[in-house]
Amino acid sequence: MLSSINIKKLFFISIFFFSISEEKNLFSIPHRPSYFVSINTESPQKTYISFMNSMNSYREGVLQNDPILKKNILKAVQTLDLSGLVGVLSDRQGKEAAVFLKEIIDRIAVFEPSKIPDTNDLTFWELEGTEIIIQRIEKGNRKGEYLFSSDTVKNSHQYYQSVKELPYLSESGGGAGYSSYWLEDKIPRWLQKSFLSLQWWQWIGIFLSILIGLIIRMILSFSIATFLQLQRRTEKKNFYSLLTAIQKPLSFLAACSFWFLCLFTLQFKGIVLVITTAFLQIIFSSCLIYLFYSMVNFLSIYLKKITFTTESKLDDQLAPLITKALKIFILTAGFLTMIQNLGINVASLIAGLGLGGLAFALAARDTVANFFGSLMIIFDRPFQIGDWIKIGDSEGIVEDIGFRSTRIRTFYNSLISVPNSKTASSQIDNFGARKYRRSVAHLSVTYGTPSQKITAFLEGIKNIIKSHPNTRKDYYHVVFKDYGAHGLNLMAYFFLEVSSWGKELRERQEIYLSIYRLAEEIEINFAFPTQTLHIESLPEEFIGQSKENQRLSIKPVGKNDSKK
C-alpha cells in the first residue's frame, strides 16, 4: 500500500518537474540544429522565436554544409515583410536580410523571449537598443500576422555595416555563418569612394565587364565562323546549317552569361541591383528566345527538304503549320517566363484579367474559328497547296495554308487571303483535284470543202487524240456538228490527263498545233465570218450621177500640163 502511494507521489512529482522544464524550454532559443522548424507569426514573441530557431538551424547547415538545414532560411524569410522589395530580387534580398538581421541581433543583445509580448493587440514592437521592428500587417494576404517590418528588411545591410565590427555575445547563436566579401579587404580606400550610388571600383568593373563580354562574343562568333568554313565541304550539311542558324544567339548568350557572373562579383545593392538584374534577365531571356527561334527556322528548312522527297502533299501542309505553332509557343512561353522571372505572378495576372479576359475571349472568337477551320482543311483535305481552286469569287492557286487564313495566288498575280472560317463554311470548287481536264475545240471550214476532205480531216484529228500520251483514250468525240452561218462546224471534244494548269495549256497547245498541221496537209481552209452582197438593180438617178462623177474624174493631159 505504501509502495503504491510512493509510486503515485513520484509520478506526480516527475510530471511537475517535467512541466516546469517544458515551460522553460518554451521560451528558450535552442542552439542545436532542427530539421523541422515550425513558423508561427501570431504575436511578436512567436515571430521572434520562429525567426531565431530557423536561423540557428541555417547556421549549423552552413557550418556542416548540410543542404537540408540550409533550407531553413526559407522559413526565416517567411517572418519578413518583403512587400517593399522588387519582385525580381525579393527572394534573394529576403535571404540576405535574414542573414544580416541574425548577425545584428547576436552582436547587440540576447533577448529573453518571455520578455517579448505574446499578444496580438500591439501595432508593432521594437527590439530594445535596435531599429529592428516587428510590425502587424494590416492588409494583404498576410493581414493580422506579425512580421519584421519592410523598413527593417530594406535597411538590414545598412544596420549590419554599423555593427559588423562588434563581437558575438557569449550567449548568442554566433551569427548566421556570414563572411564578408573577399574583395572588401583588397580594394584600396580611394576606390571605395562613392559616385552616383556606386563605388569607383564598381564603375571600373562595369566597364571591364562590358568590354570582356563583347570580346567573348566576338571570339565565340569568330570560332564558330572558322569552324563552319572548315565544315562547309563535309557531308554534314544539317549540322552546318544548324550552327549557321544559332551562331549569333549563341554568342550573345555567352556574353550575357558572363555579365551575370560579373553582377554577383560587383556586389550591387539596392535599386542599382534591381535595375541591372532586371535588365540582364530581359537580355538573357531574349537571347534564349532568339536561340530557340533560330533552331525552329532550321527545323523548318529541314522539314521542307523531307517533304520534297515524299509523294503525299499532307506533309507539305503540316510542316509549315508545325513550325508556326512552335514559333508561337516559343514566343509565348518565353515572354511569360521572362515576366515571371521579373517577379510578376503570371497566374495571378491571368486570373485577375476578369472582364478583360472575357472581352479578349470574345475578340478572339474569330481567331479560334479560323484555327478550327485550318484543322478542318488539314484533316478533311478539300484542297492542297498547289491546287487550282475557287472559293466564292476568289480563284487561283493555293500558296499557303496558315492558322488564320488560306492564301491564293490569282491569275492576275495578286494574293488573296481567305479566312479559314469562311473557307470551312463555303463551297469549294477544286479544279486541281480533277483527274481529267476537258478541252473543246470548235472548228469551222469553208462551205466549198469536199466531203472526202472533211472525213479525212475528222479521222486525222481522232488519230492525233489517240496517239497523244496525255489524252483519255476511252472517251472522246470528233464530229461534224452542224451547218453554221459562215462555214461547216466541226467539234473536237477530248480530255487531258495532267496534274497542273500549266501542263494542261502546253499539252492542249501541242494537240492544236498538230490539228493545224493536218489542215495544211489536207488543204482544209478554215472559215471566218464573211458576207456577200447581191444587188439586182440601182435607181436611174444614181446611175447617171455615177457616170458624171466618172467623167469628171478623167482629166485630159495638155501640152502645158505635160511640160510641167
Protein Blocks (a to p, Z undefined) as FASTA:
>chain_A
ZZmmmmmmmmmmmmmmmmmmmmmmmmpccfbdcfbdcddfkbfklmmmmmmmmmmmmmmm
mmnopaklmmmmmmmmmmpcfklpcfklmmmmmmmmmmmmmmmmmmmoccdfklpccbfk
bfbdcdehiabdcdddfbdjkgoiacddfklmmmmmmmmmmmmmpccdfklnninopacd
fklmmpcfklmpceehiafklmmmmmmmmmmmmmmmmmmmmmmmmmmmmmmmmmblmlmm
mmmmmmmmmmmmmmmmmmmmmmmmnopghjllmmmmmmmmmmmmmmmmmmmmmmmmmmmm
mmmmmmmmpmbfklmmmmmmmmmmmmmmmmmmmmmmmmmmnopafklmmmmnmmmmmmmm
mmmmmmmmmmmmmmmmmmnopacehiacdehjbgcddfbdcfkbccdddfkopacdddfk
lmmmpccddfklpfbdcddddddddfklcfklmmmmmmmmmmmmmmpmkbcfkbccdddf
bdcfkbccdddddddddfbfklmmmmmmmmmmmmmmmmmmnopacdddddddddfbdcfk
lmmmmmmmmmmmpccddfklmmZZ
